[in-house]
Amino acid sequence: MITFQILIIAGAAVGTAITYPLGGLIILYLNWEWVFYGTGVITLAWSMAWWLYAFDAPSKHPRITDDEKEYLQEQIGDLVNKKVR
């Protein structure tokens, strides 16, 4: 759990570190509006990919096999049981 939190925080920092210099270059060569268009397009693409590929549970995922669903459900059940103890 802590690892995912670290990745989220680090991802936000890396995103900022990449966006600011690229935004400056875009403003230099194009115009300031293109910074907003570019980040908007990237956000839209990310949102669509998330909508297509992320699901609430393995049982709701349409493109994995029954064996994979069963394995993932067992792993989730084991994690829940360990946390309850």
C-alpha positions in Angstrom: 0.0 0.0 0.0 2.8 2.4 0.9 4.5 1.6 -2.4 1.6 2.8 -4.4 1.4 6.0 -2.4 5.0 6.7 -3.1 4.5 6.0 -6.8 1.6 8.5 -6.9 3.5 11.2 -5.2 6.6 10.6 -7.3 4.5 10.5 -10.5 3.0 13.9 -9.7 6.5 15.4 -9.1 7.9 13.8 -12.3 4.9 15.1 -14.3 5.5 18.6 -13.0 9.2 18.4 -13.8 8.4 17.4 -17.4 5.5 19.7 -18.0 7.1 23.0 -17.0 10.1 22.8 -19.3 8.0 21.4 -22.2 5.4 24.1 -21.6 8.1 26.7 -21.9 9.3 25.2 -25.2 5.8 25.1 -26.5 5.2 28.7 -25.6 8.5 29.6 -27.2 7.8 27.9 -30.6 4.0 28.0 -30.8 1.9 30.0 -28.5 0.7 29.9 -24.9 -2.7 28.5 -25.8 -1.0 25.3 -27.1 0.2 24.4 -23.6 -3.5 24.1 -22.6 -4.4 22.2 -25.8 -1.5 19.8 -25.4 -2.2 19.0 -21.7 -5.9 18.7 -22.5 -5.3 16.2 -25.3 -2.9 14.2 -23.1 -5.5 14.2 -20.3 -8.2 13.1 -22.6 -6.1 10.3 -24.0 -5.2 9.1 -20.5 -8.8 9.2 -19.4 -10.0 7.2 -22.4 -7.3 4.6 -21.9 -8.3 4.3 -18.2 -11.9 4.0 -19.1 -11.2 1.2 -21.6 -8.7 -0.8 -19.6 -9.4 -0.3 -15.9 -12.2 -2.2 -14.1 -13.5 -2.3 -10.6 -12.9 -6.0 -10.1 -11.4 -8.9 -12.1 -14.9 -10.4 -12.4 -16.0 -7.3 -14.4 -13.1 -7.4 -16.8 -14.2 -8.7 -20.2 -10.8 -9.5 -21.7 -9.1 -11.9 -19.1 -9.5 -15.6 -19.0 -11.5 -17.5 -16.4 -8.2 -18.9 -14.9 -6.9 -15.3 -14.5 -10.1 -14.2 -12.9 -10.1 -17.1 -10.5 -6.4 -16.5 -9.5 -6.9 -12.8 -9.0 -10.0 -13.4 -6.8 -8.1 -15.9 -4.7 -5.2 -13.4 -4.2 -7.6 -10.6 -3.3 -9.4 -12.9 -0.8 -6.0 -13.8 0.7 -5.1 -10.2 1.2 -8.4 -9.4 2.8 -8.1 -12.3 5.2 -4.6 -11.2 6.2 -5.7 -7.7 6.9 -8.7 -8.9 9.0 -6.5 -11.1 11.2 
